[in-house]
């Protein structure tokens, strides 16, 4: 094999990323909403399932009479969010490639990358378990919660939020682009993770806004007694796919199974449409 042939098979450990402007989060949400409207039945089905899971978690915690359990279960649910949103990424991927979205097609054609996706899900689970251990240590200092006054609750929620934010940031950096990349390209889990972390760090201010936007939308969904999740979570999932498409330049890796070739300038075409 010639030297040129060898170079053709050698791919970088980290995919290149693009720098995006501060308007990007709003643009991603707009595209996510557009995908939702294109396939409302599939998107709503996914959102309703997530809403029902959230209500079930709340019901279990309510019967256990434990606010700590409620916080832990809901936090665990959202720590696993990037992995849970695989179906939404797949729907947007099919739309992006002018393929009629079918969830069964996504499951059938994505089995080849099931191992890498489970590696990421396992990492998220480990992070959550470490966070749960850290949260239990915080709870030790507030063992008598029934007799806590307002200031004690402020301290408890403040410390718990700060600890949770650290772990949430880790999950966000790892999962922001890694799972969409695994769904889209023939790439290994290590490359996808390093690519995601690199892209988040190179667009740290924009991604901080994006992360806070997701948190605010989730809190809004909680404020609606989780009913808003039926719409909010699918839109976030679709928007996350478009964030990956705009930020990550993965053209050096082959497309995953079942889709036609995307034109190299597809991202530029989408930007031009938005500008028009």
N, C-alpha and C positions, 0 to 999 in steps of 0.2 A: 504494500500500500504506500502511495506517495505521501510526501509531507503535506501537500495540499489536501489529500483525502483525510489525513489524520486531523488536520485543523477543522475540517468540516464536521467531524464527529465530536470534537471537544467543545463543550458548552460551559459557560461561566457558572460559578457556584451561586451567584446572585443575579437575578434578572435586572436589567436596567429599569430605572423608574423615571417618570416625568415629574417636573415641578408644576404644581397647580396653583391657581389663584384662590383668594379668599372667597370668591363666589362659588367655588366648586361644590360645597355641601348643599347649597340651594339648588344647584343644577342637578346634582345626583338625586335629590328628593323629587324634583320635577320629573326626571326620567323614571324613577321608581313608581310614581303615581301614574304615569302614562302606561307602564307595563301592567299595573294593577287594573286599569280600565280596559286594557286589551284582553285580559283573561280574568275577568272578575270572579267567575265560578271557581276556578282553580285557586286563585289567591285567597278568596273568602273561605274556602274549605280549609286551607292551611291556617288562616288566621283564627277561625272558629275553634279549630283543634287546640291551638295555643291558648286561646281564651279559656276553654274548658279545663285545660291542664292547670292554668293559673288559679281558677276557681276551686279546683280540687285540692291544690296545695293549701289555699287559704282555709278551706273547710277542715282539712286535717289539722292544721295549726290551731284553728278555733276550738275544735273539740279537745285538743290537748291543753287548751288554756295557756298557751305559751307564745308570747310575742317574739321571743328569741328564736323559737322553732320556725315561726312564720318568716322572719327575716332570713334565716339560714336557707330555708327551702326555696324562697323566691330568688335569693341571691344565687343559689346553685343552679336554678333554672336558667338564669341569664348568664351565668358564667359559661354555660354550655351553649349559649346562643349562637355563636358562629357555626358550631357543628349542627345545631338544630335547623339552621337556615339553609341547609344543603338543597332541599327541594326547591326553595325560592330561587336560589342561584341557578339551578338547572332550568327552571321555567324561563328566566330572563335570558339565559344562554341560548335556548332554543329560539326565542323571539328575535334575539340579536342576529341569528343566523338564518332567519326567514324559514324556520321549521315550525310546524304546528305543535304547540306545547302539549306534551303528554307525559304525565308523571311516571307512568309505567315504562315509557321509553327511557326516561332518565334513570330509573332503577336498573333497567336491563343493561344499558350501555355503560353505566358507571361502575359496574361490579369489578371491572379491571383495576380500579383505583380505590376499592373499598379498604384495602390494607393501609394505604397512606392516609386516607381520611380517618380511619380508626386510630392511627398513631396520634393525629392531632386531637381527636376527641379524648384520647387517653391523657394527653398532656393537659388539656383543659380540666379533666377530672382531677388530676394530681394537684393542680393549682388550687382548685376548689377545696380539696381535702385539707391542704395546708392552710388555706384561709379559714376553714371551719375550725381547725385547731387553734389558730390565732384568735378567732372570735371567742372561742370557749375560754381562752386565757383572759381576755378582756372581761368576760362575764364573771370571772372569779372575784374581781374587785367590786362587782355590783350584784352580789349573790342574793341580797334581800330586795328584789325589785318591787315587791308589793308595798314596801314602806318608803320607797324613793320619792323625794320631792321633785319640784320642777328643775332645779339646778342639777340634781343628780341625773335626771333624764337627759338634760342638755349635754352633760359630760359623757354619758353613756353613748348617746347617739353620735356625738362629735368624734369620740375616739373610734367607735365602730365604723363610722363612715370613712375616716382617714385610713384605717387599716384596710377596709374593703377597697378603697380607691387605689391603693398600691397594687393589689392583686388584679383588680379590674384593668389597670393600665397594662400589666403584663399580658393578660389575655387579649386585650385590644391590639397590642403591638404584634402578637403572634397570629391572631386570627383575622385581622382586618383584610388581608389580601391572600392569605395562604390557601384557604379552602376554595375560594373561587378559582384560584390558579390551578389547583389540583383538579377541579372539575373541568377546566378548559383545556389544559395542556398535558402532554406526556412528561410529567416532572415528578421528582421524588419529594418526600415530605421535608427533608432538610433544606433543599433549595427553596421550596415554597415558604418555609418559616423564615429563613434568612432574608429572602426577598421582601416579605411583609415587614419585618422589623426595620430593614434598611429604608424602605419606602416611607414608613411612618416617621422615622427620625429625620429624613430629608425633607419632609413636609410637616414638621412637628406642629406648627401653629394652625395650619389648615386642618390637620387631623385632630388636634385638640378641640377645635370648633366642631368638627364632625362627631367626635365622641360625646361632647357635651350636648349636641343636638339630639343624638340618640337617647341619652339619659333623660332629657327633658320630654321627649316624645313618650318614652316608657312611663315616666312619672304621670304624664297626662292620661295615659291609658289606665294606670292604677287609680287615678282620681275619678275615672268613669266606671269604677267597680269592675275593671278589666274588660268591659264591653268594647272599649275603643281598640283593644288588641286585635280584634277581628280585621281591622283595617290598618292600624298603625304598624303592626309587626310585618305583614306582607310588604308594605311600602318600604320599610327599612331594609328588608331582605333584598328586594329588587334594586333599591338604590345602592346597596353595598356592591352588587354585581357591577353596576355602572361605574362605581368608584374604582374598582379593580381594572376595568377596561380602559379607563382614562389615565390611571396612574402607572400601571405596570406595562412595560413593553416586553411581551413574552413571545415575540415573533420567531425567536431562535429555536423554540420548542415546537414540536409537532402538535397539531390539534388532537384533542381526545376523540374517542370513537363516535360515529353516528352523525357527524355534521360536515357540511361542505366547507370549502376553504374560505376564510375571511380575507377580504382584500386588505393589503398592508396599510392602506390609508383610511381604514374604516373609522378610526377615532377622529381623524381630521374631518371626515365627512360629517360625523355626528356633531362636532363642534360648529361646523359651518351652518348646519341646520338650526342649531340653537341660536346662533347669531342672527340668522334670517328671521 
